[in-house]
Amino acid sequence: MLDAEGRELVSTPAFIADAQKFYLKTLYVQTTDVQKAEFTKKQQRLCGAKAITPEERTVVNAALISWLIVAVNSRDSVRLASNNAALINGVAVSPAIRERLNAEGQNR
């Protein structure tokens, strides 16, 4: 990923977490009340009852961001989807999270 001046950004775990929080918040506020309720249920299903690791949180957040991009039908959806994919490039997906993603129809 590149910044506004064309310099390559270093994708540290903190940078990824901050970027995902930004995308989640920005997209979430654009949803309807029905979509917000659906998002909350999806988030609960993906996270499960047990605590998840930071890597699993990154993958879950990416799935939620993907869902939000479609839900809000953003005119920037292609750019947002590309940025979302770049943020999780190389992040391993645990079997437990992969199973939850498959159940949600969001294969990675």
GUFISE-373584 format. One record per atom (N, C-alpha, C): residue in one letter; x, y, z. Coordinates in Angstrom, 2 decimals. Layout:
a | X | Y | Z
...
This chain:
m | 0.85 | -1.17 | 0.00
m | 0.00 | 0.00 | 0.00
m | 0.90 | 1.24 | 0.00
l | 0.39 | 2.28 | -0.63
l | 1.15 | 3.53 | -0.73
l | 0.40 | 4.65 | -0.04
d | 1.17 | 5.61 | 0.49
d | 0.54 | 6.78 | 1.10
d | 0.24 | 7.81 | 0.01
a | -0.26 | 8.97 | 0.40
a | -0.66 | 10.00 | -0.55
a | 0.50 | 10.49 | -1.42
e | 1.72 | 10.38 | -0.90
e | 2.89 | 10.83 | -1.66
e | 3.53 | 9.69 | -2.46
g | 2.92 | 8.51 | -2.43
g | 3.45 | 7.39 | -3.20
g | 4.49 | 6.56 | -2.48
r | 4.71 | 6.83 | -1.20
r | 5.68 | 6.04 | -0.42
r | 4.99 | 4.78 | 0.09
e | 5.77 | 3.70 | 0.12
e | 5.21 | 2.44 | 0.61
e | 4.97 | 2.51 | 2.11
l | 3.78 | 2.07 | 2.52
l | 3.44 | 2.02 | 3.94
l | 3.90 | 0.70 | 4.53
v | 4.38 | 0.75 | 5.75
v | 4.79 | -0.46 | 6.44
v | 3.57 | -1.00 | 7.19
s | 3.19 | -2.23 | 6.88
s | 2.00 | -2.83 | 7.48
s | 2.33 | -3.53 | 8.80
t | 2.45 | -2.74 | 9.85
t | 2.65 | -3.32 | 11.17
t | 1.30 | -3.78 | 11.72
p | 1.29 | -4.67 | 12.71
p | 0.01 | -5.06 | 13.30
p | -0.80 | -3.85 | 13.81
a | -0.13 | -2.87 | 14.38
a | -0.83 | -1.68 | 14.88
a | -1.44 | -0.88 | 13.73
f | -0.69 | -0.73 | 12.63
f | -1.20 | -0.02 | 11.46
f | -2.44 | -0.72 | 10.91
i | -2.36 | -2.05 | 10.78
i | -3.49 | -2.82 | 10.25
i | -4.70 | -2.67 | 11.15
a | -4.51 | -2.79 | 12.46
a | -5.63 | -2.65 | 13.41
a | -6.26 | -1.27 | 13.31
d | -5.44 | -0.23 | 13.25
d | -5.96 | 1.13 | 13.14
d | -6.72 | 1.34 | 11.83
a | -6.16 | 0.84 | 10.73
a | -6.83 | 1.00 | 9.44
a | -8.16 | 0.25 | 9.43
q | -8.17 | -0.96 | 9.99
q | -9.42 | -1.71 | 10.03
q | -10.46 | -1.02 | 10.91
k | -10.05 | -0.47 | 12.03
k | -10.99 | 0.26 | 12.89
k | -11.59 | 1.44 | 12.12
f | -10.75 | 2.15 | 11.38
f | -11.22 | 3.27 | 10.58
f | -12.26 | 2.82 | 9.56
y | -11.95 | 1.76 | 8.79
y | -12.88 | 1.27 | 7.78
y | -14.18 | 0.76 | 8.41
l | -14.07 | 0.02 | 9.51
l | -15.26 | -0.49 | 10.18
l | -16.17 | 0.65 | 10.62
k | -15.58 | 1.66 | 11.26
k | -16.38 | 2.78 | 11.76
k | -16.98 | 3.59 | 10.61
t | -16.18 | 3.89 | 9.61
t | -16.63 | 4.70 | 8.48
t | -17.76 | 4.02 | 7.72
l | -17.64 | 2.73 | 7.50
l | -18.68 | 2.01 | 6.76
l | -19.91 | 1.74 | 7.63
y | -19.69 | 1.40 | 8.90
y | -20.80 | 1.07 | 9.79
y | -21.78 | 2.23 | 9.92
v | -21.29 | 3.44 | 10.01
v | -22.19 | 4.59 | 10.18
v | -23.05 | 4.83 | 8.94
q | -22.70 | 4.21 | 7.82
q | -23.47 | 4.37 | 6.59
q | -24.58 | 3.32 | 6.45
t | -24.65 | 2.36 | 7.38
t | -25.63 | 1.29 | 7.27
t | -26.97 | 1.70 | 7.85
t | -27.99 | 0.97 | 7.43
t | -29.33 | 1.17 | 7.98
t | -29.43 | 0.45 | 9.33
d | -30.50 | 0.69 | 10.05
d | -30.70 | 0.00 | 11.33
d | -30.77 | -1.51 | 11.14
v | -31.42 | -1.96 | 10.08
v | -31.51 | -3.39 | 9.80
v | -30.11 | -3.96 | 9.52
q | -29.32 | -3.24 | 8.74
q | -27.95 | -3.69 | 8.45
q | -27.09 | -3.70 | 9.71
k | -27.29 | -2.72 | 10.58
k | -26.53 | -2.69 | 11.84
k | -26.83 | -3.93 | 12.67
a | -28.09 | -4.31 | 12.74
a | -28.48 | -5.51 | 13.49
a | -27.87 | -6.75 | 12.85
e | -27.91 | -6.83 | 11.53
e | -27.32 | -7.96 | 10.82
e | -25.80 | -8.01 | 11.03
f | -25.16 | -6.84 | 11.00
f | -23.72 | -6.75 | 11.23
f | -23.37 | -7.30 | 12.62
t | -24.13 | -6.89 | 13.63
t | -23.87 | -7.33 | 15.00
t | -23.98 | -8.85 | 15.11
k | -24.99 | -9.42 | 14.49
k | -25.15 | -10.88 | 14.52
k | -23.99 | -11.57 | 13.79
k | -23.62 | -11.04 | 12.64
k | -22.50 | -11.60 | 11.87
k | -21.21 | -11.52 | 12.69
q | -20.97 | -10.40 | 13.33
q | -19.78 | -10.22 | 14.16
q | -19.74 | -11.25 | 15.29
q | -20.88 | -11.46 | 15.93
q | -20.95 | -12.44 | 17.03
q | -20.69 | -13.85 | 16.53
r | -21.23 | -14.19 | 15.36
r | -21.01 | -15.53 | 14.81
r | -19.55 | -15.73 | 14.43
l | -18.93 | -14.72 | 13.84
l | -17.54 | -14.86 | 13.42
l | -16.56 | -14.89 | 14.59
c | -16.84 | -14.11 | 15.61
c | -15.94 | -14.07 | 16.77
c | -16.11 | -15.29 | 17.67
g | -17.32 | -15.81 | 17.74
g | -17.56 | -16.97 | 18.59
g | -17.57 | -16.60 | 20.05
a | -17.69 | -17.61 | 20.88
a | -17.81 | -17.40 | 22.33
a | -16.45 | -17.24 | 23.01
k | -15.40 | -17.78 | 22.42
k | -14.08 | -17.72 | 23.02
k | -13.31 | -16.51 | 22.49
a | -12.32 | -16.09 | 23.26
a | -11.46 | -14.98 | 22.82
a | -10.70 | -15.41 | 21.56
i | -10.49 | -14.47 | 20.66
i | -9.74 | -14.78 | 19.45
i | -8.40 | -14.05 | 19.47
t | -7.44 | -14.59 | 18.73
t | -6.10 | -14.02 | 18.69
t | -6.11 | -12.74 | 17.86
p | -5.07 | -11.92 | 17.99
p | -5.00 | -10.72 | 17.14
p | -5.03 | -11.04 | 15.65
e | -4.39 | -12.13 | 15.24
e | -4.40 | -12.53 | 13.83
e | -5.82 | -12.91 | 13.40
e | -6.53 | -13.65 | 14.27
e | -7.91 | -14.01 | 13.96
e | -8.78 | -12.77 | 13.90
r | -8.55 | -11.81 | 14.78
r | -9.31 | -10.55 | 14.77
r | -9.09 | -9.83 | 13.45
t | -7.88 | -9.85 | 12.93
t | -7.57 | -9.20 | 11.65
t | -8.39 | -9.84 | 10.53
v | -8.46 | -11.15 | 10.52
v | -9.21 | -11.86 | 9.48
v | -10.71 | -11.61 | 9.63
v | -11.21 | -11.67 | 10.86
v | -12.64 | -11.40 | 11.11
v | -12.98 | -9.98 | 10.69
n | -12.15 | -9.02 | 11.07
n | -12.40 | -7.63 | 10.68
n | -12.43 | -7.47 | 9.17
a | -11.52 | -8.15 | 8.48
a | -11.49 | -8.08 | 7.01
a | -12.80 | -8.61 | 6.43
a | -13.30 | -9.71 | 6.99
a | -14.57 | -10.27 | 6.51
a | -15.72 | -9.30 | 6.77
l | -15.72 | -8.68 | 7.94
l | -16.76 | -7.71 | 8.27
l | -16.69 | -6.48 | 7.37
i | -15.49 | -6.04 | 7.10
i | -15.31 | -4.89 | 6.19
i | -15.82 | -5.25 | 4.80
s | -15.50 | -6.46 | 4.33
s | -16.00 | -6.90 | 3.01
s | -17.52 | -6.87 | 2.98
w | -18.13 | -7.36 | 4.04
w | -19.59 | -7.37 | 4.10
w | -20.14 | -5.94 | 4.10
l | -19.53 | -5.06 | 4.87
l | -19.99 | -3.68 | 4.93
l | -19.85 | -2.96 | 3.58
i | -18.77 | -3.24 | 2.87
i | -18.56 | -2.61 | 1.56
i | -19.74 | -2.93 | 0.64
v | -20.15 | -4.18 | 0.65
v | -21.29 | -4.59 | -0.18
v | -22.58 | -4.00 | 0.37
a | -22.75 | -4.05 | 1.68
a | -24.00 | -3.58 | 2.31
a | -24.27 | -2.10 | 2.03
v | -23.23 | -1.28 | 2.10
v | -23.46 | 0.16 | 1.90
v | -23.38 | 0.57 | 0.44
n | -22.94 | -0.37 | -0.43
n | -22.87 | -0.10 | -1.86
n | -22.10 | 1.18 | -2.15
s | -20.92 | 1.27 | -1.57
s | -20.08 | 2.46 | -1.72
s | -19.61 | 2.62 | -3.17
r | -19.55 | 3.86 | -3.63
r | -19.01 | 4.08 | -4.97
r | -17.50 | 3.84 | -4.99
d | -16.89 | 3.78 | -3.83
d | -15.46 | 3.46 | -3.72
d | -15.23 | 1.99 | -3.41
s | -16.20 | 1.15 | -3.71
s | -16.12 | -0.25 | -3.29
s | -14.90 | -0.98 | -3.84
v | -14.51 | -0.71 | -5.06
v | -13.35 | -1.40 | -5.64
v | -12.08 | -1.01 | -4.89
r | -11.91 | 0.27 | -4.63
r | -10.72 | 0.73 | -3.90
r | -10.73 | 0.20 | -2.48
l | -11.88 | 0.26 | -1.83
l | -11.98 | -0.23 | -0.45
l | -11.69 | -1.73 | -0.37
a | -12.23 | -2.49 | -1.30
a | -11.99 | -3.93 | -1.32
a | -10.51 | -4.23 | -1.55
s | -9.87 | -3.46 | -2.42
s | -8.45 | -3.63 | -2.68
s | -7.62 | -3.32 | -1.44
n | -7.94 | -2.22 | -0.77
n | -7.23 | -1.86 | 0.46
n | -7.45 | -2.91 | 1.54
n | -8.67 | -3.40 | 1.65
n | -8.98 | -4.41 | 2.65
n | -8.16 | -5.67 | 2.40
a | -8.08 | -6.10 | 1.16
a | -7.29 | -7.28 | 0.81
a | -5.80 | -7.07 | 1.09
a | -5.31 | -5.87 | 0.78
a | -3.89 | -5.58 | 1.00
a | -3.54 | -5.62 | 2.49
l | -4.47 | -5.18 | 3.33
l | -4.21 | -5.17 | 4.77
l | -4.00 | -6.56 | 5.34
i | -4.66 | -7.56 | 4.78
i | -4.54 | -8.90 | 5.35
i | -3.68 | -9.83 | 4.51
n | -3.02 | -9.28 | 3.51
n | -2.14 | -10.09 | 2.67
n | -1.09 | -10.80 | 3.54
g | -1.06 | -12.10 | 3.48
g | -0.07 | -12.87 | 4.24
g | -0.49 | -13.26 | 5.64
v | -1.67 | -12.83 | 6.09
v | -2.14 | -13.19 | 7.43
v | -2.72 | -14.60 | 7.36
a | -2.24 | -15.47 | 8.21
a | -2.71 | -16.86 | 8.23
a | -4.11 | -16.94 | 8.84
v | -4.91 | -17.83 | 8.31
v | -6.27 | -18.02 | 8.80
v | -6.32 | -19.32 | 9.59
s | -6.73 | -19.23 | 10.84
s | -6.82 | -20.44 | 11.67
s | -7.98 | -21.31 | 11.19
p | -7.91 | -22.61 | 11.45
p | -9.00 | -23.50 | 11.05
p | -10.35 | -23.09 | 11.64
a | -10.36 | -22.64 | 12.89
a | -11.62 | -22.24 | 13.52
a | -12.25 | -21.05 | 12.80
i | -11.43 | -20.06 | 12.48
i | -11.95 | -18.88 | 11.78
i | -12.33 | -19.23 | 10.35
r | -11.55 | -20.08 | 9.70
r | -11.88 | -20.51 | 8.33
r | -13.25 | -21.19 | 8.31
e | -13.52 | -22.02 | 9.31
e | -14.81 | -22.70 | 9.39
e | -15.95 | -21.69 | 9.55
r | -15.74 | -20.69 | 10.39
r | -16.77 | -19.66 | 10.59
r | -16.99 | -18.84 | 9.32
l | -15.89 | -18.51 | 8.63
l | -16.01 | -17.76 | 7.38
l | -16.77 | -18.57 | 6.34
n | -16.46 | -19.86 | 6.25
n | -17.17 | -20.73 | 5.31
n | -18.66 | -20.78 | 5.63
a | -18.99 | -20.85 | 6.92
a | -20.39 | -20.89 | 7.33
a | -21.12 | -19.59 | 6.95
e | -20.37 | -18.49 | 6.92
e | -20.95 | -17.19 | 6.55
e | -20.91 | -16.97 | 5.03
g | -20.31 | -17.91 | 4.31
g | -20.20 | -17.75 | 2.85
g | -19.11 | -16.80 | 2.45
q | -18.14 | -16.58 | 3.33
q | -17.04 | -15.66 | 3.05
q | -15.74 | -16.45 | 3.10
n | -15.45 | -17.17 | 2.03
n | -14.24 | -17.99 | 1.97
n | -13.02 | -17.11 | 1.75
r | -11.95 | -17.48 | 2.39
r | -10.68 | -16.76 | 2.19
r | -9.60 | -17.77 | 1.97
